Amino acid sequence: MLKITLELLPKGSEANKRHLGTIEIANTGGTLTRGNYRVRLSKRGKPNQIWKEGEIISFPRKRRGAYDLLYRALAAVVGDRNEEAR
C-alpha cells in the first residue's frame, strides 16, 4: 500500500503541522504487468475517515511509476477539478 499524507507546516514548524489529507492506494490484484488498486481519500483533520474512494484498473505497473499511479488515483476519485480555471 502507498500512503501519502499531506500536511501544512506553518513557517516550517513540525510542532504546528496540520493534516490536510491522506491518500491510500492499495493493490487489489491484477497480473505481473498490470495492477488493480483501491483508492481512498480523507479530508482535512480527519485522517481515518474516508471522504471519497474509487479504483484503478489495469495500471501498467512495469512501465509507470508511483507518481503516475498517484496521478491516476486522483483522477479516478476527484476527476478534473480545474475546468473552471481554464
PDB file of N, CA, C and O in Angstrom, chain B, residues numbered from 101:
ATOM      1  N   MET B 101       0.847  -1.178   0.000  1.00  0.00           N
ATOM      2  CA  MET B 101       0.000   0.000   0.000  1.00  0.00           C
ATOM      3  C   MET B 101       0.888   1.235   0.000  1.00  0.00           C
ATOM      4  O   MET B 101       1.932   1.273   0.652  1.00  0.00           O
ATOM      5  N   LEU B 102       0.453   2.233  -0.740  1.00  0.00           N
ATOM      6  CA  LEU B 102       1.068   3.555  -0.690  1.00  0.00           C
ATOM      7  C   LEU B 102       0.180   4.440   0.168  1.00  0.00           C
ATOM      8  O   LEU B 102      -1.044   4.425   0.037  1.00  0.00           O
ATOM      9  N   LYS B 103       0.805   5.208   1.043  1.00  0.00           N
ATOM     10  CA  LYS B 103       0.052   6.151   1.870  1.00  0.00           C
ATOM     11  C   LYS B 103       0.742   7.497   1.771  1.00  0.00           C
ATOM     12  O   LYS B 103       1.907   7.646   2.141  1.00  0.00           O
ATOM     13  N   ILE B 104       0.005   8.473   1.268  1.00  0.00           N
ATOM     14  CA  ILE B 104       0.525   9.819   1.087  1.00  0.00           C
ATOM     15  C   ILE B 104      -0.226  10.735   2.043  1.00  0.00           C
ATOM     16  O   ILE B 104      -1.450  10.842   1.974  1.00  0.00           O
ATOM     17  N   THR B 105       0.499  11.388   2.923  1.00  0.00           N
ATOM     18  CA  THR B 105      -0.107  12.292   3.883  1.00  0.00           C
ATOM     19  C   THR B 105       0.282  13.715   3.539  1.00  0.00           C
ATOM     20  O   THR B 105       1.465  14.031   3.411  1.00  0.00           O
ATOM     21  N   LEU B 106      -0.717  14.573   3.390  1.00  0.00           N
ATOM     22  CA  LEU B 106      -0.475  15.995   3.103  1.00  0.00           C
ATOM     23  C   LEU B 106      -0.593  16.772   4.399  1.00  0.00           C
ATOM     24  O   LEU B 106      -1.610  16.715   5.090  1.00  0.00           O
ATOM     25  N   GLU B 107       0.477  17.506   4.716  1.00  0.00           N
ATOM     26  CA  GLU B 107       0.488  18.292   5.947  1.00  0.00           C
ATOM     27  C   GLU B 107       0.937  19.712   5.649  1.00  0.00           C
ATOM     28  O   GLU B 107       1.796  19.942   4.798  1.00  0.00           O
ATOM     29  N   LEU B 108       0.352  20.644   6.351  1.00  0.00           N
ATOM     30  CA  LEU B 108       0.760  22.044   6.281  1.00  0.00           C
ATOM     31  C   LEU B 108       1.649  22.310   7.483  1.00  0.00           C
ATOM     32  O   LEU B 108       1.264  22.049   8.623  1.00  0.00           O
ATOM     33  N   LEU B 109       2.847  22.833   7.219  1.00  0.00           N
ATOM     34  CA  LEU B 109       3.779  23.180   8.289  1.00  0.00           C
ATOM     35  C   LEU B 109       3.964  24.691   8.275  1.00  0.00           C
ATOM     36  O   LEU B 109       4.822  25.201   7.554  1.00  0.00           O
ATOM     37  N   PRO B 110       3.168  25.417   9.064  1.00  0.00           N
ATOM     38  CA  PRO B 110       3.278  26.875   9.082  1.00  0.00           C
ATOM     39  C   PRO B 110       4.702  27.317   9.431  1.00  0.00           C
ATOM     40  O   PRO B 110       5.240  26.959  10.479  1.00  0.00           O
ATOM     41  N   LYS B 111       5.286  28.086   8.548  1.00  0.00           N
ATOM     42  CA  LYS B 111       6.666  28.565   8.706  1.00  0.00           C
ATOM     43  C   LYS B 111       7.652  27.420   8.925  1.00  0.00           C
ATOM     44  O   LYS B 111       8.682  27.604   9.573  1.00  0.00           O
ATOM     45  N   GLY B 112       7.341  26.237   8.386  1.00  0.00           N
ATOM     46  CA  GLY B 112       8.212  25.078   8.502  1.00  0.00           C
ATOM     47  C   GLY B 112       8.176  24.385   9.850  1.00  0.00           C
ATOM     48  O   GLY B 112       9.018  23.528  10.123  1.00  0.00           O
ATOM     49  N   SER B 113       7.231  24.732  10.689  1.00  0.00           N
ATOM     50  CA  SER B 113       7.168  24.211  12.058  1.00  0.00           C
ATOM     51  C   SER B 113       6.461  22.860  12.132  1.00  0.00           C
ATOM     52  O   SER B 113       5.254  22.772  11.908  1.00  0.00           O
ATOM     53  N   GLU B 114       7.223  21.803  12.448  1.00  0.00           N
ATOM     54  CA  GLU B 114       6.644  20.476  12.670  1.00  0.00           C
ATOM     55  C   GLU B 114       5.677  20.492  13.853  1.00  0.00           C
ATOM     56  O   GLU B 114       4.666  19.789  13.842  1.00  0.00           O
ATOM     57  N   ALA B 115       5.983  21.282  14.856  1.00  0.00           N
ATOM     58  CA  ALA B 115       5.147  21.336  16.063  1.00  0.00           C
ATOM     59  C   ALA B 115       3.747  21.869  15.765  1.00  0.00           C
ATOM     60  O   ALA B 115       2.790  21.526  16.461  1.00  0.00           O
ATOM     61  N   ASN B 116       3.627  22.695  14.746  1.00  0.00           N
ATOM     62  CA  ASN B 116       2.330  23.303  14.407  1.00  0.00           C
ATOM     63  C   ASN B 116       1.695  22.695  13.152  1.00  0.00           C
ATOM     64  O   ASN B 116       0.788  23.287  12.567  1.00  0.00           O
ATOM     65  N   LYS B 117       2.165  21.522  12.742  1.00  0.00           N
ATOM     66  CA  LYS B 117       1.654  20.941  11.497  1.00  0.00           C
ATOM     67  C   LYS B 117       0.165  20.624  11.601  1.00  0.00           C
ATOM     68  O   LYS B 117      -0.367  20.320  12.669  1.00  0.00           O
ATOM     69  N   ARG B 118      -0.487  20.711  10.426  1.00  0.00           N
ATOM     70  CA  ARG B 118      -1.920  20.412  10.321  1.00  0.00           C
ATOM     71  C   ARG B 118      -2.149  19.427   9.180  1.00  0.00           C
ATOM     72  O   ARG B 118      -1.567  19.554   8.103  1.00  0.00           O
ATOM     73  N   HIS B 119      -2.988  18.466   9.432  1.00  0.00           N
ATOM     74  CA  HIS B 119      -3.325  17.453   8.435  1.00  0.00           C
ATOM     75  C   HIS B 119      -4.249  18.067   7.384  1.00  0.00           C
ATOM     76  O   HIS B 119      -5.284  18.642   7.724  1.00  0.00           O
ATOM     77  N   LEU B 120      -3.878  17.945   6.119  1.00  0.00           N
ATOM     78  CA  LEU B 120      -4.719  18.440   5.018  1.00  0.00           C
ATOM     79  C   LEU B 120      -5.435  17.314   4.294  1.00  0.00           C
ATOM     80  O   LEU B 120      -6.497  17.528   3.709  1.00  0.00           O
ATOM     81  N   GLY B 121      -4.865  16.117   4.329  1.00  0.00           N
ATOM     82  CA  GLY B 121      -5.496  14.984   3.663  1.00  0.00           C
ATOM     83  C   GLY B 121      -4.578  13.784   3.606  1.00  0.00           C
ATOM     84  O   GLY B 121      -3.365  13.898   3.779  1.00  0.00           O
ATOM     85  N   THR B 122      -5.179  12.629   3.362  1.00  0.00           N
ATOM     86  CA  THR B 122      -4.420  11.391   3.214  1.00  0.00           C
ATOM     87  C   THR B 122      -4.943  10.653   1.997  1.00  0.00           C
ATOM     88  O   THR B 122      -6.147  10.620   1.746  1.00  0.00           O
ATOM     89  N   ILE B 123      -4.024  10.062   1.242  1.00  0.00           N
ATOM     90  CA  ILE B 123      -4.367   9.244   0.083  1.00  0.00           C
ATOM     91  C   ILE B 123      -3.800   7.852   0.334  1.00  0.00           C
ATOM     92  O   ILE B 123      -2.608   7.709   0.602  1.00  0.00           O
ATOM     93  N   GLU B 124      -4.637   6.835   0.250  1.00  0.00           N
ATOM     94  CA  GLU B 124      -4.193   5.455   0.368  1.00  0.00           C
ATOM     95  C   GLU B 124      -4.472   4.741  -0.945  1.00  0.00           C
ATOM     96  O   GLU B 124      -5.585   4.792  -1.469  1.00  0.00           O
ATOM     97  N   ILE B 125      -3.453   4.077  -1.469  1.00  0.00           N
ATOM     98  CA  ILE B 125      -3.570   3.324  -2.713  1.00  0.00           C
ATOM     99  C   ILE B 125      -3.147   1.893  -2.402  1.00  0.00           C
ATOM    100  O   ILE B 125      -1.980   1.638  -2.105  1.00  0.00           O
ATOM    101  N   ALA B 126      -4.099   0.953  -2.471  1.00  0.00           N
ATOM    102  CA  ALA B 126      -3.832  -0.436  -2.107  1.00  0.00           C
ATOM    103  C   ALA B 126      -3.988  -1.361  -3.303  1.00  0.00           C
ATOM    104  O   ALA B 126      -4.963  -1.268  -4.050  1.00  0.00           O
ATOM    105  N   ASN B 127      -3.031  -2.242  -3.477  1.00  0.00           N
ATOM    106  CA  ASN B 127      -3.058  -3.234  -4.540  1.00  0.00           C
ATOM    107  C   ASN B 127      -4.172  -4.238  -4.259  1.00  0.00           C
ATOM    108  O   ASN B 127      -4.239  -4.812  -3.172  1.00  0.00           O
ATOM    109  N   THR B 128      -5.045  -4.448  -5.246  1.00  0.00           N
ATOM    110  CA  THR B 128      -6.140  -5.412  -5.084  1.00  0.00           C
ATOM    111  C   THR B 128      -6.048  -6.577  -6.060  1.00  0.00           C
ATOM    112  O   THR B 128      -6.955  -7.408  -6.117  1.00  0.00           O
ATOM    113  N   GLY B 129      -4.961  -6.649  -6.829  1.00  0.00           N
ATOM    114  CA  GLY B 129      -4.801  -7.776  -7.752  1.00  0.00           C
ATOM    115  C   GLY B 129      -4.298  -7.340  -9.104  1.00  0.00           C
ATOM    116  O   GLY B 129      -3.703  -6.273  -9.259  1.00  0.00           O
ATOM    117  N   GLY B 130      -4.550  -8.187 -10.077  1.00  0.00           N
ATOM    118  CA  GLY B 130      -4.089  -7.936 -11.431  1.00  0.00           C
ATOM    119  C   GLY B 130      -3.101  -9.004 -11.853  1.00  0.00           C
ATOM    120  O   GLY B 130      -3.177 -10.148 -11.407  1.00  0.00           O
ATOM    121  N   THR B 131      -2.172  -8.621 -12.716  1.00  0.00           N
ATOM    122  CA  THR B 131      -1.145  -9.541 -13.212  1.00  0.00           C
ATOM    123  C   THR B 131       0.228  -8.965 -12.868  1.00  0.00           C
ATOM    124  O   THR B 131       0.323  -7.934 -12.201  1.00  0.00           O
ATOM    125  N   LEU B 132       1.278  -9.623 -13.318  1.00  0.00           N
ATOM    126  CA  LEU B 132       2.627  -9.097 -13.076  1.00  0.00           C
ATOM    127  C   LEU B 132       2.858  -7.752 -13.756  1.00  0.00           C
ATOM    128  O   LEU B 132       3.618  -6.923 -13.257  1.00  0.00           O
ATOM    129  N   THR B 133       2.210  -7.538 -14.883  1.00  0.00           N
ATOM    130  CA  THR B 133       2.440  -6.300 -15.630  1.00  0.00           C
ATOM    131  C   THR B 133       1.346  -5.255 -15.463  1.00  0.00           C
ATOM    132  O   THR B 133       1.583  -4.071 -15.706  1.00  0.00           O
ATOM    133  N   ARG B 134       0.161  -5.670 -15.054  1.00  0.00           N
ATOM    134  CA  ARG B 134      -0.956  -4.739 -14.900  1.00  0.00           C
ATOM    135  C   ARG B 134      -1.599  -4.925 -13.532  1.00  0.00           C
ATOM    136  O   ARG B 134      -1.946  -6.038 -13.136  1.00  0.00           O
ATOM    137  N   GLY B 135      -1.750  -3.812 -12.820  1.00  0.00           N
ATOM    138  CA  GLY B 135      -2.293  -3.901 -11.476  1.00  0.00           C
ATOM    139  C   GLY B 135      -3.622  -3.201 -11.291  1.00  0.00           C
ATOM    140  O   GLY B 135      -3.946  -2.251 -12.003  1.00  0.00           O
ATOM    141  N   ASN B 136      -4.382  -3.679 -10.334  1.00  0.00           N
ATOM    142  CA  ASN B 136      -5.643  -3.059  -9.937  1.00  0.00           C
ATOM    143  C   ASN B 136      -5.455  -2.511  -8.527  1.00  0.00           C
ATOM    144  O   ASN B 136      -4.803  -3.139  -7.693  1.00  0.00           O
ATOM    145  N   TYR B 137      -6.027  -1.338  -8.263  1.00  0.00           N
ATOM    146  CA  TYR B 137      -5.804  -0.664  -6.994  1.00  0.00           C
ATOM    147  C   TYR B 137      -7.079  -0.033  -6.456  1.00  0.00           C
ATOM    148  O   TYR B 137      -7.915   0.456  -7.216  1.00  0.00           O
ATOM    149  N   ARG B 138      -7.216  -0.053  -5.129  1.00  0.00           N
ATOM    150  CA  ARG B 138      -8.290   0.664  -4.439  1.00  0.00           C
ATOM    151  C   ARG B 138      -7.704   1.984  -3.954  1.00  0.00           C
ATOM    152  O   ARG B 138      -6.582   2.026  -3.450  1.00  0.00           O
ATOM    153  N   VAL B 139      -8.470   3.057  -4.109  1.00  0.00           N
ATOM    154  CA  VAL B 139      -8.015   4.390  -3.716  1.00  0.00           C
ATOM    155  C   VAL B 139      -8.978   4.952  -2.679  1.00  0.00           C
ATOM    156  O   VAL B 139     -10.195   4.902  -2.854  1.00  0.00           O
ATOM    157  N   ARG B 140      -8.417   5.488  -1.597  1.00  0.00           N
ATOM    158  CA  ARG B 140      -9.226   6.130  -0.551  1.00  0.00           C
ATOM    159  C   ARG B 140      -8.601   7.466  -0.191  1.00  0.00           C
ATOM    160  O   ARG B 140      -7.388   7.577  -0.016  1.00  0.00           O
ATOM    161  N   LEU B 141      -9.458   8.484  -0.084  1.00  0.00           N
ATOM    162  CA  LEU B 141      -9.002   9.820   0.298  1.00  0.00           C
ATOM    163  C   LEU B 141      -9.690  10.250   1.579  1.00  0.00           C
ATOM    164  O   LEU B 141     -10.856   9.934   1.812  1.00  0.00           O
ATOM    165  N   SER B 142      -8.949  10.976   2.407  1.00  0.00           N
ATOM    166  CA  SER B 142      -9.541  11.582   3.604  1.00  0.00           C
ATOM    167  C   SER B 142      -9.413  13.096   3.480  1.00  0.00           C
ATOM    168  O   SER B 142      -8.607  13.607   2.702  1.00  0.00           O
ATOM    169  N   LYS B 143     -10.221  13.796   4.259  1.00  0.00           N
ATOM    170  CA  LYS B 143     -10.213  15.263   4.248  1.00  0.00           C
ATOM    171  C   LYS B 143      -9.403  15.829   5.404  1.00  0.00           C
ATOM    172  O   LYS B 143      -8.940  15.103   6.284  1.00  0.00           O
ATOM    173  N   ARG B 144      -9.252  17.118   5.375  1.00  0.00           N
ATOM    174  CA  ARG B 144      -8.510  17.870   6.378  1.00  0.00           C
ATOM    175  C   ARG B 144      -8.967  17.531   7.805  1.00  0.00           C
ATOM    176  O   ARG B 144     -10.154  17.581   8.126  1.00  0.00           O
ATOM    177  N   GLY B 145      -7.992  17.188   8.641  1.00  0.00           N
ATOM    178  CA  GLY B 145      -8.255  16.936  10.043  1.00  0.00           C
ATOM    179  C   GLY B 145      -8.934  15.622  10.372  1.00  0.00           C
ATOM    180  O   GLY B 145      -9.192  15.339  11.541  1.00  0.00           O
ATOM    181  N   LYS B 146      -9.232  14.802   9.350  1.00  0.00           N
ATOM    182  CA  LYS B 146      -9.929  13.529   9.570  1.00  0.00           C
ATOM    183  C   LYS B 146      -9.199  12.398   8.841  1.00  0.00           C
ATOM    184  O   LYS B 146      -9.748  11.804   7.913  1.00  0.00           O
ATOM    185  N   PRO B 147      -7.970  12.100   9.254  1.00  0.00           N
ATOM    186  CA  PRO B 147      -7.170  11.125   8.508  1.00  0.00           C
ATOM    187  C   PRO B 147      -7.727   9.711   8.491  1.00  0.00           C
ATOM    188  O   PRO B 147      -7.369   8.933   7.606  1.00  0.00           O
ATOM    189  N   ASN B 148      -8.582   9.350   9.428  1.00  0.00           N
ATOM    190  CA  ASN B 148      -9.116   7.992   9.485  1.00  0.00           C
ATOM    191  C   ASN B 148     -10.540   7.877   8.938  1.00  0.00           C
ATOM    192  O   ASN B 148     -11.149   6.809   9.009  1.00  0.00           O
ATOM    193  N   GLN B 149     -11.063   8.960   8.399  1.00  0.00           N
ATOM    194  CA  GLN B 149     -12.426   8.963   7.854  1.00  0.00           C
ATOM    195  C   GLN B 149     -12.364   9.058   6.334  1.00  0.00           C
ATOM    196  O   GLN B 149     -11.797  10.008   5.795  1.00  0.00           O
ATOM    197  N   ILE B 150     -12.944   8.079   5.641  1.00  0.00           N
ATOM    198  CA  ILE B 150     -12.917   8.075   4.178  1.00  0.00           C
ATOM    199  C   ILE B 150     -13.854   9.157   3.651  1.00  0.00           C
ATOM    200  O   ILE B 150     -15.027   9.214   4.021  1.00  0.00           O
ATOM    201  N   TRP B 151     -13.321  10.012   2.783  1.00  0.00           N
ATOM    202  CA  TRP B 151     -14.086  11.067   2.146  1.00  0.00           C
ATOM    203  C   TRP B 151     -14.584  10.594   0.779  1.00  0.00           C
ATOM    204  O   TRP B 151     -15.767  10.718   0.462  1.00  0.00           O
ATOM    205  N   LYS B 152     -13.671  10.052  -0.023  1.00  0.00           N
ATOM    206  CA  LYS B 152     -14.013   9.538  -1.348  1.00  0.00           C
ATOM    207  C   LYS B 152     -13.189   8.289  -1.597  1.00  0.00           C
ATOM    208  O   LYS B 152     -12.094   8.132  -1.057  1.00  0.00           O
ATOM    209  N   GLU B 153     -13.730   7.400  -2.424  1.00  0.00           N
ATOM    210  CA  GLU B 153     -12.959   6.224  -2.807  1.00  0.00           C
ATOM    211  C   GLU B 153     -13.276   5.819  -4.236  1.00  0.00           C
ATOM    212  O   GLU B 153     -14.325   6.162  -4.782  1.00  0.00           O
ATOM    213  N   GLY B 154     -12.357   5.089  -4.820  1.00  0.00           N
ATOM    214  CA  GLY B 154     -12.510   4.649  -6.196  1.00  0.00           C
ATOM    215  C   GLY B 154     -11.513   3.549  -6.498  1.00  0.00           C
ATOM    216  O   GLY B 154     -10.939   2.950  -5.589  1.00  0.00           O
ATOM    217  N   GLU B 155     -11.307   3.283  -7.793  1.00  0.00           N
ATOM    218  CA  GLU B 155     -10.376   2.226  -8.169  1.00  0.00           C
ATOM    219  C   GLU B 155      -9.667   2.542  -9.475  1.00  0.00           C
ATOM    220  O   GLU B 155     -10.136   3.329 -10.298  1.00  0.00           O
ATOM    221  N   ILE B 156      -8.539   1.908  -9.628  1.00  0.00           N
ATOM    222  CA  ILE B 156      -7.749   1.971 -10.859  1.00  0.00           C
ATOM    223  C   ILE B 156      -7.657   0.544 -11.367  1.00  0.00           C
ATOM    224  O   ILE B 156      -7.279  -0.361 -10.623  1.00  0.00           O
ATOM    225  N   ILE B 157      -7.996   0.342 -12.613  1.00  0.00           N
ATOM    226  CA  ILE B 157      -7.971  -0.993 -13.211  1.00  0.00           C
ATOM    227  C   ILE B 157      -6.913  -1.028 -14.310  1.00  0.00           C
ATOM    228  O   ILE B 157      -6.832  -0.119 -15.136  1.00  0.00           O
ATOM    229  N   SER B 158      -6.118  -2.065 -14.310  1.00  0.00           N
ATOM    230  CA  SER B 158      -5.146  -2.352 -15.365  1.00  0.00           C
ATOM    231  C   SER B 158      -4.057  -1.275 -15.495  1.00  0.00           C
ATOM    232  O   SER B 158      -3.728  -0.854 -16.604  1.00  0.00           O
ATOM    233  N   PHE B 159      -3.513  -0.843 -14.378  1.00  0.00           N
ATOM    234  CA  PHE B 159      -2.410   0.125 -14.381  1.00  0.00           C
ATOM    235  C   PHE B 159      -1.123  -0.582 -14.832  1.00  0.00           C
ATOM    236  O   PHE B 159      -0.784  -1.637 -14.296  1.00  0.00           O
ATOM    237  N   PRO B 160      -0.400  -0.009 -15.817  1.00  0.00           N
ATOM    238  CA  PRO B 160       0.825  -0.655 -16.323  1.00  0.00           C
ATOM    239  C   PRO B 160       1.994  -0.495 -15.343  1.00  0.00           C
ATOM    240  O   PRO B 160       2.842   0.380 -15.515  1.00  0.00           O
ATOM    241  N   ARG B 161       2.027  -1.336 -14.331  1.00  0.00           N
ATOM    242  CA  ARG B 161       2.970  -1.163 -13.222  1.00  0.00           C
ATOM    243  C   ARG B 161       4.434  -1.354 -13.586  1.00  0.00           C
ATOM    244  O   ARG B 161       5.302  -0.864 -12.864  1.00  0.00           O
ATOM    245  N   LYS B 162       4.737  -2.034 -14.659  1.00  0.00           N
ATOM    246  CA  LYS B 162       6.135  -2.200 -15.069  1.00  0.00           C
ATOM    247  C   LYS B 162       6.644  -1.008 -15.878  1.00  0.00           C
ATOM    248  O   LYS B 162       7.851  -0.777 -15.949  1.00  0.00           O
ATOM    249  N   ARG B 163       5.729  -0.252 -16.488  1.00  0.00           N
ATOM    250  CA  ARG B 163       6.127   0.874 -17.343  1.00  0.00           C
ATOM    251  C   ARG B 163       5.954   2.227 -16.677  1.00  0.00           C
ATOM    252  O   ARG B 163       6.573   3.200 -17.108  1.00  0.00           O
ATOM    253  N   ARG B 164       5.144   2.319 -15.656  1.00  0.00           N
ATOM    254  CA  ARG B 164       4.854   3.593 -14.989  1.00  0.00           C
ATOM    255  C   ARG B 164       5.226   3.495 -13.521  1.00  0.00           C
ATOM    256  O   ARG B 164       5.249   2.410 -12.941  1.00  0.00           O
ATOM    257  N   GLY B 165       5.517   4.641 -12.934  1.00  0.00           N
ATOM    258  CA  GLY B 165       5.958   4.662 -11.542  1.00  0.00           C
ATOM    259  C   GLY B 165       4.910   5.191 -10.574  1.00  0.00           C
ATOM    260  O   GLY B 165       3.733   5.336 -10.906  1.00  0.00           O
ATOM    261  N   ALA B 166       5.379   5.471  -9.368  1.00  0.00           N
ATOM    262  CA  ALA B 166       4.499   5.881  -8.271  1.00  0.00           C
ATOM    263  C   ALA B 166       3.778   7.200  -8.556  1.00  0.00           C
ATOM    264  O   ALA B 166       2.613   7.349  -8.188  1.00  0.00           O
ATOM    265  N   TYR B 167       4.446   8.158  -9.203  1.00  0.00           N
ATOM    266  CA  TYR B 167       3.779   9.436  -9.476  1.00  0.00           C
ATOM    267  C   TYR B 167       2.660   9.276 -10.493  1.00  0.00           C
ATOM    268  O   TYR B 167       1.631   9.944 -10.389  1.00  0.00           O
ATOM    269  N   ASP B 168       2.845   8.402 -11.470  1.00  0.00           N
ATOM    270  CA  ASP B 168       1.773   8.129 -12.428  1.00  0.00           C
ATOM    271  C   ASP B 168       0.594   7.448 -11.732  1.00  0.00           C
ATOM    272  O   ASP B 168      -0.565   7.734 -12.034  1.00  0.00           O
ATOM    273  N   LEU B 169       0.899   6.551 -10.804  1.00  0.00           N
ATOM    274  CA  LEU B 169      -0.161   5.882 -10.054  1.00  0.00           C
ATOM    275  C   LEU B 169      -0.921   6.899  -9.197  1.00  0.00           C
ATOM    276  O   LEU B 169      -2.149   6.858  -9.132  1.00  0.00           O
ATOM    277  N   LEU B 170      -0.204   7.800  -8.549  1.00  0.00           N
ATOM    278  CA  LEU B 170      -0.842   8.850  -7.754  1.00  0.00           C
ATOM    279  C   LEU B 170      -1.717   9.744  -8.627  1.00  0.00           C
ATOM    280  O   LEU B 170      -2.843  10.071  -8.252  1.00  0.00           O
ATOM    281  N   TYR B 171      -1.210  10.136  -9.775  1.00  0.00           N
ATOM    282  CA  TYR B 171      -1.978  10.967 -10.714  1.00  0.00           C
ATOM    283  C   TYR B 171      -3.280  10.272 -11.119  1.00  0.00           C
ATOM    284  O   TYR B 171      -4.349  10.883 -11.109  1.00  0.00           O
ATOM    285  N   ARG B 172      -3.179   9.001 -11.472  1.00  0.00           N
ATOM    286  CA  ARG B 172      -4.375   8.260 -11.885  1.00  0.00           C
ATOM    287  C   ARG B 172      -5.336   8.055 -10.716  1.00  0.00           C
ATOM    288  O   ARG B 172      -6.553   8.036 -10.900  1.00  0.00           O
ATOM    289  N   ALA B 173      -4.785   7.903  -9.523  1.00  0.00           N
ATOM    290  CA  ALA B 173      -5.641   7.758  -8.344  1.00  0.00           C
ATOM    291  C   ALA B 173      -6.465   9.015  -8.123  1.00  0.00           C
ATOM    292  O   ALA B 173      -7.669   8.931  -7.883  1.00  0.00           O
ATOM    293  N   LEU B 174      -5.834  10.174  -8.201  1.00  0.00           N
ATOM    294  CA  LEU B 174      -6.560  11.435  -8.028  1.00  0.00           C
ATOM    295  C   LEU B 174      -7.574  11.644  -9.144  1.00  0.00           C
ATOM    296  O   LEU B 174      -8.695  12.086  -8.894  1.00  0.00           O
ATOM    297  N   ALA B 175      -7.184  11.328 -10.365  1.00  0.00           N
ATOM    298  CA  ALA B 175      -8.111  11.472 -11.496  1.00  0.00           C
ATOM    299  C   ALA B 175      -9.321  10.548 -11.338  1.00  0.00           C
ATOM    300  O   ALA B 175     -10.446  10.934 -11.655  1.00  0.00           O
ATOM    301  N   ALA B 176      -9.088   9.334 -10.849  1.00  0.00           N
ATOM    302  CA  ALA B 176     -10.176   8.365 -10.690  1.00  0.00           C
ATOM    303  C   ALA B 176     -11.155   8.772  -9.604  1.00  0.00           C
ATOM    304  O   ALA B 176     -12.350   8.490  -9.703  1.00  0.00           O
ATOM    305  N   VAL B 177     -10.656   9.435  -8.569  1.00  0.00           N
ATOM    306  CA  VAL B 177     -11.512   9.728  -7.421  1.00  0.00           C
ATOM    307  C   VAL B 177     -12.103  11.137  -7.457  1.00  0.00           C
ATOM    308  O   VAL B 177     -13.282  11.306  -7.145  1.00  0.00           O
ATOM    309  N   VAL B 178     -11.335  12.137  -7.822  1.00  0.00           N
ATOM    310  CA  VAL B 178     -11.870  13.505  -7.823  1.00  0.00           C
ATOM    311  C   VAL B 178     -12.010  14.075  -9.228  1.00  0.00           C
ATOM    312  O   VAL B 178     -12.696  15.082  -9.401  1.00  0.00           O
ATOM    313  N   GLY B 179     -11.395  13.477 -10.227  1.00  0.00           N
ATOM    314  CA  GLY B 179     -11.533  13.942 -11.602  1.00  0.00           C
ATOM    315  C   GLY B 179     -10.810  15.239 -11.850  1.00  0.00           C
ATOM    316  O   GLY B 179      -9.943  15.637 -11.071  1.00  0.00           O
ATOM    317  N   ASP B 180     -11.164  15.902 -12.936  1.00  0.00           N
ATOM    318  CA  ASP B 180     -10.538  17.170 -13.321  1.00  0.00           C
ATOM    319  C   ASP B 180     -11.334  18.305 -12.687  1.00  0.00           C
ATOM    320  O   ASP B 180     -12.418  18.653 -13.156  1.00  0.00           O
ATOM    321  N   ARG B 181     -10.795  18.869 -11.635  1.00  0.00           N
ATOM    322  CA  ARG B 181     -11.489  19.954 -10.915  1.00  0.00           C
ATOM    323  C   ARG B 181     -11.004  21.320 -11.350  1.00  0.00           C
ATOM    324  O   ARG B 181     -11.407  22.322 -10.760  1.00  0.00           O
ATOM    325  N   ASN B 182     -10.161  21.398 -12.352  1.00  0.00           N
ATOM    326  CA  ASN B 182      -9.605  22.667 -12.786  1.00  0.00           C
ATOM    327  C   ASN B 182     -10.264  23.199 -14.054  1.00  0.00           C
ATOM    328  O   ASN B 182      -9.736  24.113 -14.688  1.00  0.00           O
ATOM    329  N   GLU B 183     -11.393  22.648 -14.424  1.00  0.00           N
ATOM    330  CA  GLU B 183     -12.073  23.068 -15.650  1.00  0.00           C
ATOM    331  C   GLU B 183     -12.436  24.552 -15.609  1.00  0.00           C
ATOM    332  O   GLU B 183     -12.304  25.245 -16.618  1.00  0.00           O
ATOM    333  N   GLU B 184     -12.887  25.045 -14.463  1.00  0.00           N
ATOM    334  CA  GLU B 184     -13.307  26.450 -14.375  1.00  0.00           C
ATOM    335  C   GLU B 184     -12.141  27.413 -14.438  1.00  0.00           C
ATOM    336  O   GLU B 184     -12.334  28.598 -14.708  1.00  0.00           O
ATOM    337  N   ALA B 185     -10.922  26.923 -14.192  1.00  0.00           N
ATOM    338  CA  ALA B 185      -9.733  27.783 -14.241  1.00  0.00           C
ATOM    339  C   ALA B 185      -9.240  27.974 -15.666  1.00  0.00           C
ATOM    340  O   ALA B 185      -8.374  28.813 -15.914  1.00  0.00           O
ATOM    341  N   ARG B 186      -9.778  27.213 -16.596  1.00  0.00           N
ATOM    342  CA  ARG B 186      -9.310  27.295 -17.997  1.00  0.00           C
ATOM    343  C   ARG B 186      -9.986  28.405 -18.732  1.00  0.00           C
ATOM    344  O   ARG B 186      -9.716  28.618 -19.914  1.00  0.00           O
TER     345      ARG B 186
END
